[in-house]
Amino acid sequence: MANSKGLMSENLKMEIAKELGVYETVKRDGGWGNVSAKTCGNIVSKAIEIANRKV
């Protein structure tokens, strides 16, 4: 989920990670390196869902 433009805030990513049950992995490992691509895709999908609700 590395994005130099920072389109998704760290707070939002962490909130969604908690919701999807991967927050402890991110916290323990100090980053997103051990989070699967599928889970990262689910985080992006959830962020898009949230953004669409706010429109």
C-alpha positions as CSV (number, residue, x, y, z in Angstrom):
1,M,0.0,0.0,0.0
2,A,2.9,2.3,-0.4
3,N,1.8,5.5,-2.1
4,S,4.0,8.5,-2.1
5,K,1.0,10.8,-2.7
6,G,-0.7,9.6,0.5
7,L,-4.2,9.4,-1.0
8,M,-5.5,7.4,2.0
9,S,-4.6,8.7,5.5
10,E,-2.8,6.4,7.9
11,N,-5.7,6.8,10.3
12,L,-8.2,5.5,7.8
13,K,-6.0,2.6,6.9
14,M,-5.6,1.7,10.6
15,E,-9.3,2.0,11.2
16,I,-10.1,-0.4,8.3
17,A,-7.3,-2.7,9.3
18,K,-8.9,-3.0,12.7
19,E,-12.2,-3.7,11.1
20,L,-10.7,-6.4,8.9
21,G,-8.7,-8.0,11.7
22,V,-5.2,-7.2,10.4
23,Y,-4.3,-4.3,12.7
24,E,-2.3,-6.4,15.1
25,T,-0.1,-7.7,12.2
26,V,0.6,-4.2,11.0
27,K,1.3,-3.0,14.6
28,R,3.5,-6.0,15.5
29,D,5.5,-5.9,12.3
30,G,5.7,-2.1,12.1
31,G,4.3,-1.8,8.6
32,W,2.3,-3.3,5.8
33,G,5.0,-5.6,4.5
34,N,3.4,-8.8,5.9
35,V,-0.2,-8.0,4.9
36,S,-1.3,-9.9,1.9
37,A,-2.1,-8.2,-1.4
38,K,-5.6,-9.5,-1.2
39,T,-6.1,-7.9,2.3
40,C,-4.6,-4.6,1.0
41,G,-7.1,-4.8,-1.9
42,N,-9.9,-5.3,0.6
43,I,-8.7,-2.3,2.5
44,V,-8.8,-0.2,-0.6
45,S,-12.3,-1.5,-1.5
46,K,-13.5,-0.6,2.0
47,A,-12.0,2.9,1.7
48,I,-13.8,3.4,-1.6
49,E,-17.1,2.2,-0.1
50,I,-16.6,4.7,2.8
51,A,-15.8,7.5,0.3
52,N,-18.9,6.7,-1.8
53,R,-21.1,7.0,1.3
54,K,-19.8,10.5,2.0
55,V,-20.6,11.7,-1.5
